[in-house]
């Protein structure tokens, strides 16, 4: 692996066992599995941040106003 950094990570025993088994079944290393999972997680975070930016200018509704509106419409 080029351009990699070493880190020590401590897993709970059941997680480590599951990682070892998945690595063996998929012919991937634990490092590859962890890198992939971290990439997916960071990608989801990036998607969430983009959605927040897109919605930043939307009008905000207070919880109280939503409840009042639901009562008026007979939903509560």
Helices and strands as residue ranges (DSSP letters): H 13-26, H 30-55, H 63-72
